[in-house]
Amino acid sequence: MADDFDVIVIGGGPAGENAAGRCADGGLAVALVERELVGGECSYWGCIPSKTLIRPGDALAAARRAPGAAEAVTGELDADAALAQRDYMTSDWDDAGQVPWLEGKGIELVRGTGRLAGERAVEVAAGDGSTRRLAARKAVVLATGTTPLHPPIPGLGEARPWDNRNATAAKQVPRRLLVLGGGAVGVELAQAFRRLGAEEVTVVEGAERLLAREEPFAGEEVEAAFEAEGIAVITGARMVAARRDGDDGPVVATLEGGRELVGDDILVAVGRRPATADLGLETVGLEPGRPVAVDDRLRAGVDGGWLYAVGDCNGRAPLTHMGKYHGRVAADVILGRDAADLAGEEMVPRVTFTDPQVCAVGLTEAQARDKGLEVTVVRYATGDVPGAYVLGNGVRGTSQLVVDDARRVVVGATFTGPGLQELLHSATVAVVAEVPVDRLWHAVPSFPTVSEVWLHLLEAYGC
């Protein structure tokens, strides 16, 4: 097998796959190095299995909001069937179905752990102990993602905590689940397991509200929904100790002030760190264990401009869809096209798949004001449009636009409510394209759809 390639991509998740595929489509010889499964974290332990576990509860909740359908719901959610579907969606953690895609594009898959070994060089340690050295004629692309962050809480490691992988690959639903962290991963999985049959779920968040990086009303609405479903939420609290009583006993978590919480398992979802500690960054003058800083062309700061970092490992926007975007941009730059990351950190779309969902893009009101923008914020109740009425009873939420008054363009949008993820892209287009609100007013929403909320928001602004 040839050891020289035009492009070497380290990491076979969505970001790496997109970079490799686009380079191969452009006629370059590409090697993709992957130490686990082609498809990466998102396909096997992140987005795909978590949303698969969330879906049954969402579908049941939607049916119960619709008279007629509600009366047909006579049984309980089948957790075993949901877990079986999760197994199907992850192909039982087998990537054999992914490999033909690479082969079809002429990409060579190199199994093993890849690390930089100097300029344009990559060493791959295989599972059998052998090492293969690869050389890149044009570029090396780092796409190694992130790993879970485990806080240094006394006893937590010995309590055998879950991270996202343990949770999304769980073989059964715990009767009592403690969740440390009220960000997207924590709240999504907390509600998923409650709806799958966990009798007790408790979320502990150190900040004063859930989803602290989104608009305040978003976290407040999710917390209210959780309380209505019997999920306990404790905010402004820090865990100071943990222990597991016996090999198969419960986990006991101690909060500041001495309060103790008991669960059968504890999910730690307090954040992630870039997977760059053992990537050989020091061989090219970069600092291991930190995000790989890149410019708008996704190039790392090394002589010759041959090193790129895409996706979560560069720290710009740690979301799967942004990693895929980075992969496409980096590939275009490598192919000599005029390309750059224009989305940056100010146009990033994001969805938290709770019920209500939290769908947002661009800047929050606080972020916009911190940047010195003079903005007007307009809101409308998501459930107050006819399109929401026809979905059933009790559809609630908030829709908000943050408008830059100087340019009269939307710089941020947030929508909360059940099943709104597909509504977000219209806002993303408006933010990225900087469409003037006076022009947006002529984008007539179909009736009766929830997207009619756009008309109310624009009219509230004065259009």
FIKEMAR-201304 format. One record per residue: residue in three letters; x, y, z of N, C-alpha, C in turn. Coordinates in steps of 0.1 Angstrom, whole numbers, plus 2048, in hexadecimal, padded with zeros to 3 digits. Example, Ala and Ser with C-alpha at 12.3 -4.5 7.8 and 13.67 -1.06 7.14 Angstrom:
<nodes>
ALA8847C784E87B7D384E8847DF84ESER8807EA8478897F584788180084F
</nodes>
This chain:
<nodes>
MET8097F480080080080080980C800ALA8058167F880D8237F780D82A805ASP818830809819837815819846812ASP81984A80681985980280B85C7FDPHE8058678027F886B7FE7F887A7FCASP7EE87F7F47ED88E7F47E8893801VAL7DE88D8077D88918137D688681DILE7DA88882A7D887F8347CE88583EVAL7C387E8417B988384B7BA87A857ILE7BC8808637BC87886F7AF87A876GLY7A786F87679A87087D78F86E872GLY78786387477D85F86B76F86286FGLY76D86C87776087187A75A87A86FPRO74F880871748888866752893861ALA75989A8697628A486476D89E85BGLY77389486077E88D85877888784BGLU76D88184C76787B840764885835ASN75F89083975C89B8307688A1829ALA7738A383177F8A882C78589D822ALA78589182678B88681E783885811GLY77688481276D88280676E88D7FCARG76F89980176F8A57F877D8A67F1CYS7888A27F87958A27F27968977E8ALA79088C7EB7908817E17888847D5ASP77D88B7D777488F7CB77C8997C2GLY7868A07C878E8A97C179A8A37BAGLY79B8967BB7A588F7B47B288C7BCLEU7B288F7C97BE88D7D17BE87F7D7ALA7CA87A7DA7CC86D7E07CB86F7EFVAL7C28687F67BF86B8047C085E80CALA7C58608187C58558227BD85B82ELEU7B58528337AD85583F7B184C84BVAL7B68528557BB84A8617B084A86CGLU7AC83E8707A283E87B7A6832884ARG7A58368917A982C89C79D8248A1GLU79182989F7858228A477C81E898LEU77182589776782288C76682D882VAL76582A87676383486B75583A86DGLY75384686F74784D87274885487FGLY75185088875585889374B85989FGLU74D8618A87468638B47378658B1CYS73486E8A77268728A471E8658A0SER72485D89871C85289271984789CTYR7228458A67228398AF71F83C8BDTRP7238488C272184B8D071B8598D3GLY7188618C871486E8CA7068718C4CYS7068798B96FA87E8B46F08738B0ILE6F58698A86EB85F8A36E58578ADPRO6ED8508B66E68488C16DE8518CBSER6E385D8CE6DB8658D86CE8698D2LYS6CE86E8C66C18728C06B88678BDTHR6BD85B8BB6B584F8B96AE84B8C7LEU6B584D8D26B084B8DF6A58558E3ILE6A78618DE69E86C8E169186B8D9ARG6928668CD6878668C467A85F8C9PRO67A8538CF66E84D8D46668568DEGLY66D85C8E76678658F16608718EAASP6678778E06628828D965587E8D1ALA6568738CA64A86F8C363E86C8CCLEU6418668D76368648E16308718E6ALA63987A8E96348878EE62C88E8E4ALA63188E8D76298948CC61B88E8CBALA61A8818CC60D87A8CA60487E8D6ARG60A87F8E26018828ED5FC8918EDARG6038998E55FE8A78E45F28A88DAALA5F089E8D25E689E8C75DA8968CBPRO5CE89D8CE5C28958D15BF88B8C5GLY5BB87F8C95B98758BF5C586C8BFALA5D18718BD5DD8698BE5DF8668CCALA5DD8708D55DF86D8E35D78618E9GLU5CB8608E45C38558E85C88478E4ALA5D08478D95D583B8D45E28368DBVAL5E783F8E35F383C8EB5EF8358F7THR5F08288F75EA81F9025F5818909GLY60181790460C81090A61781990FGLU62281391462D81A91963881990ELEU64182290E64C822905655815907ASP65880F8FC6608028FC66F8058FCALA67580690868380990868C7FF901ASP6897F29026917E88FB6907EA8ECALA6857EE8E66847F18D868C7FD8D4ALA68C8078DD6948138DA6A38108DALEU6A78088E46B58048E56B97FC8D8ALA6B07F38D46B37EB8C86B47F48BCGLN6AC7FE8BB6AD8078AF6BA80F8B0ARG6BE8138BC6CB8198BE6D68108B9ASP6D58038BC6DF7F98B76DF7F98A8TYR6D37F98A26D27F98936D880688DMET6D68118936DB81E88D6EA81F88FTHR6F08188986FE81889970580C893SER6FD80488C7027F88857097EF88FASP7037EF89C70A7E78A77197EA8A8TRP71C7F78A67297FC8A87337F589EASP72F7F38927377ED8887377F787CASP7437FA87774380486C7457FE85EALA7427F185D7437EA85073B7F1845GLY7307F78497277FE83F72D80B83BGLN73681184273C81E83F74881D835VAL74F81183675B81082F75981081FPRO74F80A81A74D80B80B74C819806TRP74782280E74783080A755836807LEU75E83281076C83780E772830802GLU77082380177581C7F57708217E8GLY7648257E875E82A7DC7648377D7LYS76A83E7E077084B7DD77F8497DCGLY78483D7DD79383B7DC79B83F7E8ILE7948417F379B8458007A1838806GLU7AD83980A7B382D8117B182F820LEU7AA8258267A88258357B481F83CVAL7BA8268457C582184D7C081F85BARG7BF8138607BA81086D7C6812877GLY7C381A8827CD81C88C7CD82A892THR7D582C89B7D683A8A27E184289BGLY7DC84D8957E585688D7EA861896ARG7F78658947FC87189A807877891LEU80888489281288B88A82088788EALA82988688483788288784088C87FGLY83D8998808458A387983D8A886DGLU8448B086583E8B785A8388AD850ARG82B8AE84D8248A6843825897845ALA82889385282A885855821880860VAL81B87485E81286E86781686086AGLU81785C87781984E87A80D848880VAL80A83C87B7FE83587F801828886ALA7FD8278937FF81C89B7F381289AALA7F58078947EA7FD8927E87F589FGLY7DD7EE89F7D97E68AB7E27DA8ADASP7E97D68A27F37CA8A48007CE8A8GLY8027DB8AB80F7E08B08187E68A5SER8147E489981C7E988D81A7F888CTHR8247FF88582380D882825810874ARG81D81886E81E81C86082082B85FARG82982F85782C83D855827842848LEU81F84D84981885283D81E86083BALA81F86482E82487282A819878822ALA81788582480D88D81D814897813ARG8118968078168A07FD8118AE7FFLYS8048AE8027FD8BB8027F98BF810ALA7F28B78187EC8BB8247E98AF82EVAL7E98B283B7E48AA8457D98B184CVAL7CE8AA84E7C28AF8547BF8A8861LEU7BF8B086C7BC8AA8797AD8AB87BALA7A68A087E79889F88179589688CTHR79B89889779B88E8A27918908ACGLY78989B8AB77D89D8B47818A08C2THR77989C8CB77A89F8DA7788928E2THR77C8938EF7798898F877288F904PRO76A88790C76388C91776C892922LEU76789D92876E8A393376989D940HIS77289894976E89395677489C961PRO76B8A39687708AC9727778A597EPRO7808AB9847888A598F7808A499CILE77589E99C76D89D9A87718909B0PRO7758929BD7798869C476F87A9C4GLY77486F9C076C8639C07648609B3LEU76386B9AA75B86999E76085E995GLY76D85E99377385498A77084698EGLU77184499C76F8379A17618329A1ALA75883C99F74983999F744834992ARG74E83298874B82D97B740835974PRO74384297273984B96C73784895DTRP72B84B95872984A94A72E857943ASP73385693773486292E72A860923ASN72B86891872186690E721859907ARG72D85290772D84590072683B909ASN72883B91672183191E71283391DALA70E84091D70084391C6F983F90FTHR6FF8429046F983F8F76FA8318F4ALA7038298FA70581B8F86FF812903ALA6F781990C6F28119176E9805913LYS6EB7FA91A6E37EE9176D67EE91EGLN6D47F69296C77F79306C6805935VAL6BA8089396B681593F6B881594EPRO6C081D9546C281D9626B5822969ARG6B281C9756A682197C6A882F981ARG6B48329866B784098B6C4845984LEU6C385097D6CE8569766D286497BLEU6DE86697F6E38739826EA879976VAL6E88859736EF88C9676F689896CLEU70489896A70C8A396E70E8AC962GLY7088B796170A8C09556FC8C394EGLY6F98D094D6ED8D49476EE8DA939GLY6F98D69326FA8DA9246F28D191BALA6F58D190E6EC8CA9046ED8BB907VAL6F98B59086F98A790A6F28A2917GLY6F48AA9226EE8A692E6DF8A692EVAL6D98B19296CB8B39296C48A991FGLU6CA8A79136C589E9096C389090FLEU6CE88B9156CE87D91A6C687C926ALA6C688692F6BD88693B6AF884937GLN6AA88B92D69C88A92969A87C921ALA6A38799196A286C9126A086091CPHE6A98609266A885492F69C855938ARG69786193B68B86294367F85D93BARG67F86092E67485B92567584D922LEU68184792268383992068083192CGLY67D837937679830943680831950ALA68A83A95069183C95D688842967GLU68783D97367D84297D68284F983GLU68F85198469485D98A6A0862981VAL69F86F97D6AA8759766AC88397DTHR6B98869806BC8929866C889997FVAL6C68A597B6D08AD9746D78B797DVAL6E48B797E6EB8C09876F38C997EGLU6F18D697F6F88E09766FF8EB97FGLY70B8EE97D7128F898570E906982ALA70A9099767059169726F7918978GLU6F29249776E592797D6D9923974ARG6DC91E9686D19199606D790E956LEU6CD9069516D18FD9466D590493ALEU6DC8FD9316E09039246E5911925ALA6EF91392D6F49209316F9928925ARG6FC92291A70292990F6F792E905GLU6EA92A9086DF92F9006D893A907GLU6CD93F9006C594A9066C0945914PRO6BF94D91E6BA94992B6AC94292APHE6A394792269594192169693391DALA6A092F9156A19219106A391791BGLY6AD91A9246AF91192F6A4911939GLU69D91C93A69191D94368691493EGLU68491593167990D92C67C8FE92CVAL6888FA92A68C8EC92B68B8E7939GLU68F8EF94368E8EC95167F8EA955ALA6778F39506688F19536638E494EALA6678E19416628D593B6678C8943PHE6748C99476798BE94F6728BC95CGLU66F8C79636688C596F65A8BF96DALA6538C39626468BD95F6478AE95CGLU6538AA95865589B95465B894960GLY65D89A96B663893977672893977ILE67989B96F68789C96F68B8A7978ALA6938A39836988AD98C6A38B5987VAL6A38C29886AE8CB9846B38D398FILE6C08D29916C78DA99C6D28E2995THR6D08EF9956D98F998F6E190099AGLY6EC9079966F490E99F6FA9059AAALA6FC8F99A67018EF9B070E8E89ABARG7178E59B37238DE9AF7258D19B7MET7298C79AF72B8BA9B573A8BA9BBVAL73B8B69C77488B69CE74E8A89D1ALA74689E9D074B8909D27418869CDALA74687A9CA73D8709C57438629CAARG73A8589CB73F84B9CE7348419C9ARG7398359C773082A9C47308209D0ASP72581D9D67248149E17258059DCGLY7307FF9DD7317F19D87337F09C9ASP7367E49C57397E29B672C7E59AEASP7217E19B37147E39AB70B7ED9B2GLY7107F49BC7077FD9C470480A9BDPRO6FC8129C46F981F9BE7048299BEVAL7038349B670D83F9B77078499C0VAL70F84F9C970B8599D27148669CEALA70D8709CA71387D9C77118879D2THR71B88E9D671A8989E071C8A69DALEU7128AF9DD7138BC9D97198C59E3GLU71D8D19DF7218DB9E97168DD9F3GLY71A8DEA007108DFA0A70C8D2A10GLY7108C7A0A70E8BAA107028B2A0BARG6FA8B7A026EF8B09FD6F48A49F4GLU6ED8999F66F188D9EF6E68889E5LEU6EA8849DA6E187F9D06E58709CDVAL6DB8689CA6DE85A9C86D88569BAGLY6E184E9B36DC8499A66E383C9A3ASP6DD83499A6E38289966EF82A98CASP6EF8359856FA83997C6FB84897CILE70784D97970885C97870F85F96ALEU70886796370D86C956715879958VAL72187995472988695472988C947ALA72389894672289F9397258AE93BVAL7318B193F7358BE94373E8C5938GLY7408BE92D7478C49227518BA91CARG7588BF9127628B690B76F8BE908ARG77A8B69067868BD90378C8B78F6PRO7938BF8EE7988BB8E17A18AF8E3ALA7A08A58DA7A88998DA7B589B8D3THR7BD8A38D97CA8A78D37D68A48DCALA7D489E8E77DF89C8F17EA8928EBASP7E68888E47EF87F8DF7EF87E8CFLEU7EF88A8CA7EE88C8BB7FB88F8B5GLY8068918BD8138948B78148A38B3LEU80C8AB8B980C8BA8B681A8C08B9GLU8218BB8C482D8C08C78388BE8BDTHR8368B58B48408B28A98408BD89EVAL8358C589E8348D08948338DE89BGLY8368DE8A88378EB8B082A8EF8B5LEU8208E78B68138EA8BC8128E48CAGLU8088E98D28078E58E07FD8D98E1PRO8008CE8E67F78C38E77EC8C58F1GLY7E18BF8F07D68BF8F97CD8CC8F9ARG7D08D48EF7C88E18EE7C18E18E0PRO7B78E98DE7B28EA8D17BC8EF8C7VAL7BC8EA8BB7C68EE8B07C08FB8AAALA7C69068AD7C29138A87C4913899VAL7BA9188927BB9188837B692687FASP7BA92A8727B593686C7A7933865ASP7A293D85D79593B85779693184BARG7A292C8487A392283E7A6914844LEU7A49148517A69088597B490385AARG7BE90C8577CC9088587D190B865ALA7D990186B7E09038777ED90B875GLY7F291187F7FD91A87E80A91387DVAL80D90C87381A90687082090A863ASP82D90A86283390F85682F90684AGLY82C90D83F828906833819904831GLY81190783B8039068397FD8F9835TRP8048EE83A7FF8E08357F68DA840LEU7F58DF84C7EE8D98567E08E0859TYR7D68D88597C88DD85B7C28D6867ALA7B88DC86D7B18D68787A28DA876VAL79A8CF87678B8D18737838CB87EGLY7778D088076E8CB88A7728CE898ASP76D8C68A276E8C98B077D8CC8B4CYS7878C58AE7948C78B379A8D58B2ASN7948DD8A97998EB8A87928F48B1GLY7878F08B87818F88C37789038BEARG7769048B176E9108AB75F90E8AEALA75A9038AB74C9008AC74A8F18ADPRO74A8EC8B974A8DD8BB73C8D78B9LEU7388D78AD72C8D18A972E8C989CTHR7278BE89B72A8B588F7288BC882HIS71D8C388171B8CA8747258D4871MET72B8DB87B7358E58787428DE875GLY7458D287B7508CA8777508C6868LYS7448C28647428BE8567458CA84DTYR7408D58517428E28497518E5849HIS7588E48547668E685476E8DD84BGLY7698D084B7708C684276E8CA833ARG7638CF82F7618D48227698E081EVAL76A8E98287728F68267808F2824ALA7858EA82E7948E782D7978DF820ALA78E8D681C7918CF80F7928D9804ASP7898E28037898EC7F87968F47F8VAL79A8F88047A78FF8057B28F7800ILE7B38EA8047BD8E17FF7BD8DF7F0LEU7B18DF7EB7AF8DE7DC7B28EB7D4GLY7B68F57DB7B99027D57AE90B7D2ARG7A29087D87979117D679691C7E0ASP78F9267DC78D9327E578392F7EFALA78792A7FB77D92680578292B813ALA77992D81C77C93182977092E832ASP77292D83F76892B84976193884CLEU75693B84574E947847745946853ALA74193A85773793986273E93D86FGLY74B93B87075293F87C74B93A889GLU74A94389374393F89F7369478A1GLU73395089772795889971B954891MET71D94988971194588170E936883VAL71293188E71292289170391E894PRO6FD91588D6F090F8916F290489BARG6E89038A46E98F88AE6DB8F58B3VAL6D98E88B66CC8E38BA6CF8DA8C7THR6C78DD8D16C78D48DD6BA8CC8DCPHE6BB8BF8DA6AF8B78D76A78B28E3THR6A48BC8EC69B8B98F768D8BC8F2ASP6838BA8FB6758BE8F86728C7903PRO6718D49016728DB8F46818DC8EFGLN6828DB8E268F8DD8DC6938EC8DDVAL6A18ED8DD6A78FB8DD6AF8FB8D0CYS6AA9048C76B09058BA6B59138B8ALA6C29158B66C89238B66D39248ABVAL6D59308A76E093389D6E59418A0GLY6F294389E6F795089F6F99548AELEU6F89618B06FA9678BD6EE9678C6THR6F09658D36E69688DD6E59778DFGLU6DB97C8E66DA98A8E86E798F8F0ALA6EB9888FA6F698C90270398C8FAGLN7059828F17119828E971198E8DFALA7059918DA70599C8D07089A98D7ARG7039AB8E37069B88EA7149B88EFASP71A9AD8F27289AC8F67319B08EBLYS72C9AE8DF7349B28D37329C08CFGLY72A9C78D77279D58D471D9D88CALEU7159CE8C670A9D08BD6FE9D78C3GLU6F89E08BC6EB9E68C16E09DD8BBVAL6D99D58C36D09CB8BE6C29CE8C4THR6B89C98BD6AB9C88C16A79B98C2VAL6A19B58CD69D9A78CF68E9A68CFVAL68999E8C667A99C8C567798D8C8ARG66C98B8CE66797D8D265997B8CFTYR65696E8CC64896A8CA64695C8CFALA63B9598D563894C8DA6379428CFTHR6409388CF64092E8C46329278C2GLY62B9258CD61F91E8CD6139268C9ASP6159338C660A93C8C360893E8B4VAL60D9358AC60A93589D60192989APRO5F892A8905F091F88C5F7912889GLY60391388460A90788160E8FF88DALA60F9068986128FF8A56058F98AATYR5F99008A95ED8FB8AD5EA8EE8A7VAL5EC8EC89A5E88E08945F18D4898LEU5FC8D789E6058CC8A35FF8C58B0GLY5F68CC8B65F08C78C25EF8D18CDASN5EB8CD8D95E98D68E45F58D78EDGLY5F88E38F26038E48FB6118E68F4VAL6118EA8E761D8EE8E16218FC8E5ARG62D8FC8EC6319098F164090B8EDGLY6449178F065291B8ED65392A8EATHR66092E8E766393C8E466B93D8D8SER6689468CF6709498C36759578C5GLN6829598C26899668C46939698B8LEU6939758B469D97A8AB6A59858B2VAL6B29858AF6BB9908B36BF9978A6VAL6BB9A48A56BD9AB8996C79B789BASP6D19B78926DB9C28926D49CE88CASP6D19D88946CA9E488F6D19EC884ALA6DE9EC8856E69F487C6E59EE86EARG6E59E186D6E59DB85F6D79D585CARG6CE9D58666C19CF8656C19C1860VAL6CA9B98666CB9AB8636CB9A3870VAL6C699686F6C598D87A6D398887DVAL6D89898896E598388D6E4978897GLY6D797589C6D596A8A46C69668A5ALA6C49598A76B69558A86B59498B1THR6AA9488B86A893C8C169A9388C0PHE69792B8BF68A9268BE68991B8C8THR67F91B8D167D9108DA66F90B8D8GLY66D8FE8DA6618F78D86638E98D3PRO6598E18D265B8D38CE65D8D28BFGLY6678CA8BB6698C78AD66C8D28A3LEU6748DC8A86768E889F6838E7898GLN68A8DC8986988DC8926988E0884GLU68E8DD87C68E8E086E68B8EF86CLEU6868F687668390487469090C875LEU69B90687B6A790E87D6AE912870HIS6AE90A8666B690D85A6B291A854SER6A591E8546A192B84F6A8936856ALA6A99358636B193F86B6BF93F867THR6C59338656D39328626D6939855VAL6CD93784B6CF93E83E6CE94D840ALA6C49528486C396084A6CF966850VAL6D595F85A6E09648616ED964858VAL6EF9598526FB95784A6FB96183EALA6EF9628376EE96A82B6EC97982FGLU6EA97C83B6E898A8406DD990838VAL6D19898376C698E82F6BF999837PRO6BD9A58316B69B08386A89AB83DVAL6A49B08496979AB84E68C9B0845ASP68E9BC83E6839C18366829B7829ARG68C9B182568B9A781B68699A820LEU68A99682C68598A83267598A834TRP67099583666299783765A99182BHIS66199182065A98D81365C97E811ALA66397781A66496881A658963821VAL64D96081964095D81F64094F824PRO63D94D83163D940837630938833SER63192B83062592382D61C922839PHE60F9218356059208405FE91283FPRO5FB90B84A5FF90F85760C90885CTHR61790F85D62390986262891186EVAL63190B87663791388164091E87CSER64591C86F64E92786A647934868GLU63993486A63294186963794A875VAL63D94587F64294D88A64C957885TRP65395587965C95E87365496C870LEU64896A86B64197786763E97F874HIS63A97887E63798088B643986891LEU64F97F89065B98589565F99188DLEU65E99088066299C8776599A8879GLU64C9A587B6439B087D6459B688AALA6499AE89464C9B38A16589BD8A1TYR6619BA89766C9C38966699D088FGLY65E9CF8876599DB8816599DA871CYS65A9CE86C6599CD85E64B9CD859
</nodes>
